[in-house]
Amino acid sequence: QVQLVESGGGLVQPGGSLRLSCAASGSIFSSNTMGWYRQAPGKERELVARINGRGNINYADSVKGRFTISRDNGKNTVYLQMNNLKAEDTAVYYCNAIDWIGGGMSYWGKGTLVTVSS
């Protein structure tokens, strides 16, 4: 079992920055793939960024050059640095973990709301 708790969401003006954190506990391994997803009102959940145990990273095209995902295995925490935020980034952001040692089980946090508005 993996428990994930997101923090760092809030209201920010267009062009501003936020850093999201996801604290993981339970069956945490450096081999886990960790990711950030988001879901805007009326839309499906979509991948924002993910990082695997080897440090390979994928970003959605819409956030490339603006968002940076990182992980601190010693603190069991994954971060999402979001810069130059736009109104269309408004969404609930969810942390995801895939436990490959546990057979590929996928775990989700409860989400944190990011609102980009002037």
N, C-alpha and C positions, 0 to 999 in steps of 0.2 A: 504493500500500500504506500502511496505517495500523497502527501497533503501539500497543497499549494496555496499561498496567501499573497495576493497582489496588493500593492500600495503605490501611492504617488499620483493618482489621478486628480483631476480638478478642472477648474475653469481657467483658461488662458486665452490671451488675445491672439489674433492671427499674427504670425511671425514669431511668436514666442516659443519657449522651450519647456519641456517637462521630462523628468526621468521616472520611469516606472520601475518598480522592483518586484520580484517574485521570490519569496522565501519558501524553500522546499524542506520538507521533513519526511521521515519515514524511510522507505527503501530507495535512498538516494545514491546514485553512482555517477561517477564522472562520465560513464559511457552513455548516460541518458541523453536523448535528444530533447532539447528545451526549446520552446517556441512561444511566440506571442501571436495571438489572433485577435480580430476585432469584429464586432457586429454593430452596424449602424441601424437605426430604426427602419423597419420595413425591408431590411436586406439580410442576406445570408452571412453567416460567419465566414471570414476570409483570413488566410494566412497573411501576417505582416512580416515576420522574420523568424528564423529558426537557426539553431546552432547545434551541431552534433558533438559527440564525444571527441572527435578529432579536431574540432574547431572549425569545421567547414560551415559556411554561413550562406543562407538564401534570404533574399528580400523580395517582397512584392515590388513590381515596377513602380508603383505609385509612391513608394517611400524611399527608393534608392537615392542616396546622396543626402538624405535628410535624417533618416533614422539609423541608429547603430545598436546592435544587440551584442551583449557581452555576458560572460558568466564568471563567477568566482566560485570554483569548486570547494575551496576551503570554507566558504561561508554558505555553501549550498544556496546560492542566490544567482538569479539571472536578471539582467537589467535591459531596459529599452530606453535609450536616450533619443528623444524626439526633438528635433530642431526645425525651425521655419514651419511651424504648424499652420495648417490650413483648415478652413471650415469643414472641408470634406473628411478631415481626420477625426471628426467628432464621432464617438462610438464607445461602447463598452469594450475594454481590452481584457482579454483572458490569457492567462498563462497556461501552457500545456507541457506535459512531460510524458515522454514515451520511455518506458522501462524495458529495454531490450533484454536484460538479464531475466526479467520477470515475464518473458514471453511476448513482449510487445504491447503490454497493457498501456493504455492511454489515460492520463489523468488531467483534470481541469480544475482551475481555481474558480472562485465565484465571480471574478471580474472587478474591474475598477473603471469608473466612468471618466472619460476625457471629453471635455466640451471646449471647442474652439470658437470663440465668439467675441465680437467687440461690444 
